Amino acid sequence: WYNSFPEDMMSSKTVFEVPQITLVETLKMATVWTNKEQPCPDLYPMPSDVAYDCIDEVYNIEVWYENYFNDTTPEEDQRLRDILEDPSQGPGRLYYELFWRYDVLVIPVKTAFMPKLKYGNVQRAVSQMRSGVPVLLEIYGEVLEEFMFTYNYTCAFVLNTTELVYNTTRQYWSFSEATKAIRSPELRRKCQEEGFAIVTDYSPSAIAKKQLRALGYTGGFNCT
């Protein structure tokens, strides 16, 4: 399921203010690359009107988040520390605070660790979609292709060297085409809405229901 924070994961509705999408002069994009198996991917060409960060850190955000919030006030610093210490918020909410500093989150595939390539990339996608920030998703590997067959998510691209496993009528953008297209606020709102719709299938309650059905449970559910 998606990684979030306890208060959000236990709620059927978002417990945070959904990011507002507007026209911007410089589009701020980021990849959160908590992967020490391989360096940040080389994404190019990067348009001049895009500011791109690859945040290459360990998974534990509490040890490095201050490096990316160094423009805040003392009051904001305290608010972030309070979030980290709150068991209903914690590091998961702090990741969302980081995501919300950007207009688009780019998710290249991780290829150094094959099980992660097969399964982990979808988990990364839905976790970041849940934040409400539009996601630009690289498609590579069977699981991601199956994901696209199911959801046909709009904001997706392939690299020029990628060979798709399955025959598909979907014509994917290149990275260059995708970065140009996603400047549009209308497209980003569309992908934000699609992302929220997708993550409902990956909530803890939805996963638990699927597991119970797989075990033979045929009754109803009364989840709040």
C-alpha positions, -999 to +999 in steps of 0.1 A: +000+000+000+010+036-001+033+050+025+018+079+043+014+088+080-008+071+106-035+098+108-039+098+070-036+060+065-064+054+090-088+079+073-109+073+042-105+110+034-075+132+031-065+148+064-044+175+048-050+205+025-047+193-011-020+213-030-034+240-052-021+239-088-015+272-106+005+285-136+041+291-126+070+308-144+095+282-133+082+247-127+098+231-097+103+193-101+120+168-078+129+131-076+131+118-040+158+092-045+163+073-013+184+047-029+221+041-022+223+012-046+227+036-076+231+073-082+204+098-092+192+090-127+204+113-155+172+129-169+177+150-200+171+172-218+159+194-189+141+226-201+155+259-190+122+269-174+123+238-151+141+237-118+149+201-110+163+186-078+173+150-073+171+145-035+197+117-030+194+108+006+189+078+030+154+068+037+153+083+072+141+118+065+146+130+101+184+130+096+184+153+066+152+172+062+166+204+076+189+207+045+157+212+024+139+235+047+167+260+053+146+290+042+120+287+070+113+308+100+119+297+136+082+291+140+082+269+109+112+250+122+093+243+154+062+232+135+083+206+116+099+193+148+065+190+163+053+170+133+083+146+136+076+140+173+038+135+168+031+097+166+001+104+144+022+124+119+059+115+121+084+110+092+056+102+068+040+136+072+074+152+069+079+135+035+046+151+024+058+185+037+089+180+014+067+169-016+045+200-012+075+223-019+075+211-055+050+214-085+058+179-099+074+147-085+093+127-111+096+090-104+123+073-125+125+035-121+151+019-098+170-007-117+198-017-094+178-041-073+156-064-094+128-071-069+125-033-064+123-029-102+095-054-104+074-043-074+087-013-056+082+013-084+044+011-082+046+015-044+067+046-048+042+060-074+011+056-053+028+068-022+037+101-038+004+104-057-013+103-023+004+136-013-016+154-040+014+165-059+012+155-096+035+126-104+055+122-137+061+084-139+086+065-159+073+033-174+097+004-174+091-033-165+062-056-165+045-045-133+045-008-143+031-018-177+004-038-160-003-008-138-007+014-169-029-012-185-052-010-155-052+028-149-039+044-181-024+072-160-019+103-181+014+117-168+038+090-179+069+087-201+094+063-214+131+068-221+143+065-257+161+032-249+131+015-233+116-015-249+081-023-237+073-059-227+037-058-239+023-046-271+003-015-264-016+011-283-006+038-258+018+063-273+040+074-244+057+107-242+095+110-242+109+127-211+113+159-231+077+158-243+064+150-208+082+180-192+068+203-218+033+190-214+032+190-176+038+227-174+001+230-181-019+236-149-049+218-165-028+187-171-013+187-136-048+190-121-059+160-143-030+139-131-036+150-095-072+138-098-062+106-115-036+099-087-061+103-059-085+079-077-057+054-081-046+054-045-080+044-033-071+009-045-039+009-024-052+021+009-046-001+039-083-009+041-085-018+004-055-041+007-069-057+039-102-064+021-084-080-009-065-102+015-096-113+033-113-121+000-083-141-011-086-161+021-122-169+013-141-143+033-174-136+016-191-113+041-195-075+041-173-048+055-183-020+078-152+003+076-153+039+088 
